[in-house]
Amino acid sequence: MEHLTLLRQGVKVWNQWRKEHPDEDIDLSGANLSGANLYKAKLSGANLSGADLSGANLSGFDLSRDLSAIIPSEVDLSEKDHSELELSYARISEAILSGINLSGATLDSILSGVDMSSFARLNEAILSGADLSRADLSRANLSRANLSLAKLSGADLSGADLSEANLYKADLSGVDLSGNDLHFPKLSGADLSGADLSETDLSEANLLGADLRRADLRGAILLGANLSRVDLSGADLSNADLTKTRVTEEQLKKAKSLDLATMPDGSKHP
């Protein structure tokens, strides 16, 4: 039976069939799975290259293994490691990936050309240590996601919701986060050097020990943020709101500009 036809009969039927045929190669390349409910579907080892997964519910997938060695779709699938999932050039815009486990995954080349934009739901996803550099995560919902130690340099995060996300020691160097909602994020130890954080809401953010060298923080809201041990060398804090921010005068002296910034005591910098 064609794999797509079988999958469309429902996850329960599909999972039972997979249990009875554990060694069969699954070919769903180019399949239209838009809007499909694939919650907890057993798709390990499946070839989903070119598949349309936009709006699909993919919650419950565990892809915590290293995906860097996934074999391209044109290679014989019989040689493929069946513990891994092929997503090369798949469309997963608006996909529901809430709670997906991608910790430690190397997704740089795997997600090159993958569309995860347009409100893809990755809230509470486990992405710690994942390589998401150059991935398109524009307008994605990453609220409360675990992105600690993740590589996000070069990723498109424009309009992404990163509120309450764990970005501990994440590489966000040079990333454009201008205007994003970063309310209550954990950014301690994060590399934000050269990042565009203009007009970004960083209220109550924990930036302890973060690298903000040369960062653009013009008009950023840092109300109550923890900037202890943060390197602000060359950072532009013009018009930024630093009200009740935990930061020293010595740190602020290293900034490129504090023009018209609201200082921690509520006063206005000239």
Helices and strands as residue ranges (DSSP letters): H 3-7, H 11-20, G 77-79, H 249-253
